[in-house]
Amino acid sequence: MTIYDISQKAGVSIATVSRVMNGSTNVRPETKQRVLDVIKEYGYSPNAFARGLGLNTMQAVGIICADCSDMFLAKAIYYVEQELRNAGYEGILCCSGYDLEGKKEALQVLLQKHVDSVILIGSHFLYEDDESNEYIKTAAKTIPIMLLNADFDCPNVYCAFCDDFKATYESTSYLIENGSKRILHLYDSTSYSGRRKLAGYQSSMLAHDLPLEKEMCAYFKGDRESATEIASFLDEVWESGVHFDAISCSNDYMAMGAVRFARARQLNVPDEFQIMGYNNTVLTTCSYPELSSVDNKIEMISGQIVQTLVEILNGKQMPQKTIVSPEIICRETTK
């Protein structure tokens, strides 16, 4: 028996069941009684009763990320934990790794701890096939599941994310409008975010009547934090006969490698060769020249996902998606 089953048997929404369990007064007495009758009849006793059946909560929220050493994910964790603490909730962090089974296991561990919700940080938790996303759907039948930086249509799943398609479309267009015509898109992930960035790059090229060439979409499989490996990879692409006058990178690590490649090739940045990063991390100002990058507003979407969660746990109706617009930050690697 899950919260989803209760909603079906009582003839109400999952949100209404959640409001009853969290003690909200924004439920009609007869509706509340109908929900409580179903709970009593079927002996429902998950974390709702552990929380005092609407009279109290564990005041704990699970946080799962694939890799907390990742600069972008670590920053998101910091902002999320700060916002949770300010709202009176404790964050319980699990690092799952990128393997699907690890993600399932981490989610189950948190569910067994009877947390009030789980926040999944990063787009690596979503897959292209429905079967691989079933673990999220199943968990959402019990508690609200929050996705930071990913978009997923599912009951009781709430999302806050930057529009990666728009971001990469606009950043690629910026490079084109400033003189680049042969732009390499360098990426290291086929996650939801990675797929959206690739689509944005392709759409921008087409919109500017520039050819789409398979070899101009370069997938790097090595150590994503090694500027040396990234530079060597780009050199191999160049030596294969694929030449380019700009690189659109899926993150700032890759842009650092692109700067190293350009320096080794004695390409004049930015007059002859432009480089655009992504995430606007601290790496942008550690680089020489300083990196232009897309600011995907990680602090804003982190705050928004926690704000949405707190309102849901207080029994309020909230929008299922919050989409934030990106900003291109121009520094020394673009004109």
Steps between C-alpha positions, in 0.01 A plus 500: 500500500643837393381860503407444135274206595337705774424783257333257259290324766394829661430661163727797564832629366842406638537864606180473709628185675827679567314797650304269730819329617675830560213636709395772259174679580447558129298177462125463542410295811309237302791460257750470785284235667472302178879492468545402866241223463695349211824524699337326795332232288819396322735546795720749318808559716799644314686815590167682524432328832863524597445874464190488721240481221496864416587626847876503452771422245849357501615844380754314285549510123717259304748640247650278231771598255704282269838651591548757776854573377353655185533878535151576365325232708694596814385860463140387458525283813632797696214725394235232558630417849510869592140550388382184680670608822340844478162329461558279805581176318800271526664380181622140471749464215562186293749478210368234266753491217382506140382139481122447500515232770694733726234767457222252582686382808561853628133588456390189689737578788344844540146369472574253779610794715149643458614833360232753408628531143801432280679754280686354202778740400604495136360370175673160513203348686279507189526250216360495149308175555198491731603176669818652641300789649260268681692530828414870514134440420475234770660722766267787405201287600623530859660845535561809285805457279684817399720518190760775478618576147277245326149488353275199560122470466375279784246539784658626823829584324602867498774653287711815497748542220678733263389473139815332364361496146445875502833559673705313240292635213572855614868443579558333162316784329724745684810330360353503149396864516854587607657342195539126562360265236657163580406436860588175673262387774704320767310291753566219746153389600189358339289588805174695469693826526761380251234406246327836537828688450580300187152572359542871574832510317356317197193723483712815513723379216195422286334832585809680368510288181822327604552130421464232766799270484519187711872543565435848643320343798790358700429263790786485751513178707813565705564670834267798492711689755828463310570804283799312358289204385235729355763701311655178364157381387437827316843473339408153371178638353696781332764259366224286349421791267208648695585870540290756685511865602305474826405246766169484684575303818248318719682607818785717620739206549483438125547869426821496708624217282399695190710796616801270544441358149477847345820612671689191378373560146585870525143595415425863577224513765253662455576678170543181296370236739213529750423278799173483697474310829195399700397525870694822576705334772804640681711347220397784271714752688782253574564460129727718288340646302188507717218283366173620356231268633127438534365577846224246560394666826574207729446705816158611377374156401635347823307753704189448289497121536521526880235773513266285291564200724433688822169631366398148391582357842285776648210375289499765228451448128813585304592506130664179381775683308710811549712599200778758535649692209880489458740791462808517278797643691752642254864507604824464304444186289228656283482824305 
